[in-house]
Amino acid sequence: MADLAGANGQRTEFKVVGRRNLPGKLSYNLATGKARFGMDATAPDMLFAKFLRSPYANAVVESVDTTKAKALPGVVEVLKWDDPAMKSLVVDGGLFSSGPSPFLDNIADQEDAEVAVIVVAESEDVCDEALKLLDVKWDVKPHVVDPRDGARPDAPVVRTPPGGKGNTATTEKIDGDVEAGFKQADQIIEFDFMLPAYASHIPNPSGSMAYWYDDQWASEGQDLMIEGAAQGGDQLAILYKTPLDKVHQVTLYQGGKYCDWGLRKSQLVTPLLAKLTGRPVRCVNKRENMYDFDINQIYFHIKVGFKNDGLITAVRLDSVADNGTRTSSPFGTTSDMGYGPWYTTRCENIHQSMVTVSTNRGQMYTSSQHCPFGWDTMTVAEQLVAEKLGMDVIDVATRNLHGPESQQDPAPVPSYLACIEAGKKLMQWRPHKAGEGKLPDGRLHGAAFRYQMCPRHSFSDYTATVYLHAGKIFMPTQGACTGMFATDAMAMVVAEELGAKWEDVVIQHDMKAPFQPVGGGSDGTTAAAWVIKEAAAKLKGLILEEAAPRLKAKVEDLDTKDSAVYLKSDPSKTVPFDQLRAPSTGNIQSYLSATANGRPPTALWAVGMGKMLDTMNVQFVEVAVDAETGAVEVLRHVVAADTGKVLRPTSLEGQIQQTMMFSSGCQLSEELLWDKASGVHLNNNMFEYKKPTILDIGPTDIDLLETRAGNAAYGGNGISHSLANTHILICAIQNAIGAWVDPPATPDRVLKALGKA
């Protein structure tokens, strides 16, 4: 068991942690519609605000005449980018840029970008009318909406990256001797591989409502109340030069996607507008404004050398990647080059070269469904090698996977072998050659396999407090973040450590609480849980000390269960938590409080970035392809994953289902499209951007292994990020029809691959 450094890390009996169907503390609000998002926020006498949005993919606003707009009845304020009030709003990195920059400027580097002007009025309709009355002088410039076009020497330069030339910058990473590796190979294959431009659309548009008020209990200066900028208190305090204790937030829910930490301008501008107008102001995006990058499009050309036994000896990856608009995150592009899939293999000869191209398509706010998305270069390569050699793809993967300690380690990885055994059994794995599988109904059958290491966080510090008051255990926390509900898992750990009843643990939502159990899905959950476990263990010690005099016993003779302290030698002798009195006051209402700060032991993944391995996961998929219509049906997904230790099965399985939906969407139906001539986004709506529904993803069979080998709470680790993929379904389709289809594999593309369209 890996959790050797923490309190009770090797606990063997669990009464709360790992329990199924334990009612969630937050789920009810979402299921019943009680949850409030930023777009739901209202206040009496509220004004509305809207940005001018660019109709052009690449343009500069040279001037704006606001006379007619200001004269429109109901218009309260019209602000331009060069007005003193707007110029005072400077972003100092972390939000939209890597350095100080204006919050709003006159440059639009994608269609629909907020640019130059914001209107405040009595209604949204008046805002829309006022925006139409603006007399805008545009300098329309050439645009790029295909990274391959932008990389050409004769392409119009839309934005030169630091250290680059034209629209491009090149990043190289070379390990070993690739040419020598190819000389060692018995065979060499080359193939092209494309990641689609993909949005994973946020269904709850970002926005906020803010107002300033005089707090009778506060220090000099007005306090800010804002809804809709969840987890953005620190940023708002900096942006508005306001003490953090005077920034108040009540909206927990963001409705975001994995790791999308980027606050939109609509979430940040309302305090300025409320200050100028003296009234509450609401600014929210429309759904059409929320189609940001979840995957940057990347075109790979890959060359792989391998032995006749399947051992890969050299890999050369040359790629052209969409770097997006200004201030896009490097997640999904160059940052992925440091811990790609090939470092989990014995192959030490790897040459990566990525040309990132500035375009006018969209922005990657943070890491989103971060995998990394270059991972499936290996998934595809191993399938091609297996096909070439007539081998089972699992045998090829196993032949190439290095051992736990290093790329030179020949030992097997126990977690991987356990996952393979469980996955094969669950899948009833019976591989066949491409194009040779047929179902009783005549459709073509295909199956595919991939593995991943289980990344998880160990680099974030957490500060967690728990306290006992009037018989209840309180856990102050900032709560939900980016669609992740780690707080329920945290509360379960608290209940476990304190021997408390589940119903006696109170999640106390407080946007100023230091505890923010985030970090990216289940991997962040396990790291934060390690710290909350330490705090709960400290509190238990205090509780036992308080109860010892009452039970006339030593602390070591006591334990807790069912929200009571009991005597180990005579469990009938108890002191319920709600009867504990602080000896200093004798007051039942007194608090007992404990705080822990820190992080779990460093994850092996974070040390080796693939070159050392412990917990792993595998995924299988089956598809049926109709050769007459091109329709693809996902028959089922199978996941066998080493979770280390499951904290909350409901949350974990929900995240796995979500990654299956992500994978199905980007491989079968979802794709961002632009008109090359105008640069206009063509399908930023929920009719033409084809998100899958729960009926489209196929059933998911899950086997969660618990080796306790992770670095975090009770030896736990995360898996959900690593299951997100872009090509396992594409591999299964290839196995069915014997031809490759670039995602999304829509019926017309499948028919084309079959030579029927």
Secondary structure as UniProt FT lines:
FT   TURN            7..10
FT   TURN            17..18
FT   TURN            20..21
FT   HELIX           27..32
FT   HELIX           38..40
FT   TURN            44..45
FT   STRAND          47..53
FT   STRAND          59..65
FT   HELIX           67..71
FT   TURN            73..74
FT   STRAND          75..80
FT   TURN            81..82
FT   HELIX           84..87
FT   STRAND          90..92
FT   STRAND          100..102
FT   STRAND          107..108
FT   TURN            111..112
FT   STRAND          114..121
FT   HELIX           124..133
FT   STRAND          135..140
FT   HELIX           147..150
FT   TURN            153..154
FT   TURN            162..163
FT   TURN            166..167
FT   STRAND          168..175
FT   HELIX           178..184
FT   STRAND          187..195
FT   STRAND          207..213
FT   TURN            216..217
FT   STRAND          223..227
FT   TURN            230..231
FT   HELIX           233..239
FT   TURN            240..241
FT   HELIX           244..246
FT   STRAND          247..249
FT   TURN            258..259
FT   HELIX           265..268
FT   HELIX           270..277
FT   STRAND          281..284
FT   HELIX           287..289
FT   STRAND          298..306
FT   TURN            308..309
FT   STRAND          312..324
FT   TURN            326..327
FT   TURN            331..333
FT   HELIX           334..338
FT   HELIX           341..344
FT   STRAND          350..358
FT   TURN            373..375
FT   HELIX           376..389
FT   HELIX           393..400
FT   TURN            407..408
FT   HELIX           414..427
FT   TURN            434..435
FT   TURN            440..441
FT   STRAND          444..453
FT   STRAND          462..469
FT   TURN            470..471
FT   STRAND          472..477
FT   TURN            482..483
FT   HELIX           486..498
FT   HELIX           502..504
FT   STRAND          505..509
FT   TURN            511..512
FT   HELIX           521..551
FT   HELIX           555..557
FT   STRAND          558..561
FT   TURN            562..563
FT   STRAND          564..567
FT   TURN            568..569
FT   STRAND          570..576
FT   HELIX           577..579
FT   TURN            583..585
FT   TURN            588..589
FT   STRAND          592..598
FT   HELIX           604..608
FT   TURN            609..610
FT   STRAND          616..625
FT   TURN            627..629
FT   STRAND          632..642
FT   HELIX           649..668
FT   TURN            676..678
FT   TURN            686..688
FT   TURN            694..696
FT   STRAND          700..705
FT   HELIX           713..715
FT   HELIX           720..723
FT   HELIX           728..737
FT   HELIX           747..753
FT   TURN            754..755
//
